[in-house]
Amino acid sequence: GSHPPRMFHRALLGACGGERLRGDESQRRTLFTTIRSLLAPGSCLVVVFRPWHQADLPVPTKYRACFVEGLPCEEELALDLSSVGFDKVSMQALNYPCELSLTTWCNFLRGLQPSDDDSMHSELAAFEDQHRATGGVEQYLQFR
């Protein structure tokens, strides 16, 4: 026979750069409706993301422009959540220190770039050269 969907009491939606939240309003609302259908009454959904437009991330210019496009602001997310039945929606902005090696950060960015965009590849290479330490010591980037 068919089984009822499993009900969860807590859910965490982590969205690096908001990628899972990118798209039009109807796609986000479909995502939130699906999540809500899997949550038991009185449950909690926490959405965590780092808005590219606010963060002081060390990102080359073309990357920043590329990834900001299509991302909703926090107020839009709150409206989307409310519209599908989440009744207690609140937002909180937190700064926290973060440290990544230059190699790790550039590999992350390289994975996001379209493979056929030579200008983005060139800009990332220049960014990497600008931040690379001399003497073979790994450079670490710090941001909040």
Disulfide bonds with the S-S distance in Angstrom:
none
